[in-house]
Amino acid sequence: MINSASQPALRSGDEERRSSSQRSLEPYNRKDKSLGLLCENFVNMYGNNGESEICLDAAASRLGVERRRIYDIVNVLESVGIVVRKAKNRYTWYGKS
């Protein structure tokens, strides 16, 4: 096989595991990444402090997750009327009542 500048060299499995383990010093815990726990943290963050406007980028950085995970939560909350989309990346919190 000929390697060119446009095709990166393939890594062996050991090299891939070593480089991925060096990326994060914290051990991976699946429970800490669960959508249920993330949703609970999101609701606690916005539901208890009286903030009415939600910026998804700010929420993602405050919770330390990717924005797509916040969209998963917001889509469910929007379907039950807790939040309403205001603009791209912005939602208004209406609460549980």
C-alpha positions in Angstrom: 0.0 0.0 0.0 1.3 3.4 -0.9 0.9 6.2 1.7 0.5 9.7 0.3 0.1 13.0 2.0 -3.6 12.8 1.7 -3.8 9.4 3.4 -2.6 9.3 7.0 -0.7 6.2 8.0 -2.7 3.6 9.8 -2.0 3.1 13.4 -1.8 -0.3 15.1 -4.3 -1.0 17.8 -1.8 -0.6 20.6 -0.8 2.8 19.4 -4.4 3.9 19.2 -5.2 2.7 22.7 -2.1 4.4 24.1 -2.9 7.7 22.5 -6.6 7.6 23.6 -5.7 6.8 27.2 -3.3 9.7 27.2 -6.1 12.1 26.1 -7.9 11.9 29.5 -6.4 11.4 32.9 -9.8 10.7 34.4 -11.2 7.2 34.2 -14.3 6.9 32.0 -17.4 6.3 33.9 -20.5 5.6 31.9 -22.9 6.6 34.7 -21.4 10.1 34.9 -22.2 10.5 31.2 -25.8 9.3 31.3 -28.5 11.4 29.7 -30.7 11.0 32.9 -28.0 12.5 35.1 -27.2 15.2 32.6 -30.9 16.1 32.4 -31.2 16.3 36.1 -28.2 18.6 36.3 -29.6 20.8 33.5 -33.0 21.1 35.2 -31.3 21.9 38.5 -29.2 24.5 36.8 -32.0 26.4 35.1 -35.1 25.4 37.0 -33.9 26.4 40.5 -32.1 29.7 39.8 -34.8 31.7 38.0 -33.0 32.1 34.7 -35.5 32.3 31.9 -33.2 32.4 28.9 -31.1 29.4 28.0 -28.1 29.6 25.7 -27.3 26.0 24.6 -23.6 26.8 24.1 -23.3 28.2 27.6 -25.2 25.2 29.0 -22.9 22.8 27.2 -19.8 24.4 28.5 -21.1 24.8 32.1 -22.1 21.1 32.1 -18.9 20.0 30.3 -20.7 18.1 27.5 -21.1 18.4 23.8 -23.9 20.6 22.5 -25.7 17.7 20.8 -26.3 16.2 24.3 -28.0 19.4 25.4 -30.1 19.3 22.3 -31.3 15.8 23.3 -32.4 17.2 26.6 -34.0 20.4 25.2 -36.0 18.4 22.6 -37.6 16.3 25.3 -38.3 19.4 27.6 -39.7 21.2 24.6 -42.1 18.4 23.8 -43.6 18.6 27.3 -43.7 22.4 27.4 -41.0 23.2 29.9 -38.9 25.2 27.4 -39.8 26.9 24.2 -37.4 27.7 21.3 -36.8 31.5 21.0 -34.0 31.6 18.4 -31.2 29.4 17.1 -29.4 28.1 20.1 -31.7 30.0 22.5 -34.6 28.8 24.5 -36.9 30.3 27.1 -37.5 28.4 30.4 -41.2 28.1 31.4 -40.8 25.6 34.2 -42.7 22.6 35.3 -46.0 24.3 36.4 
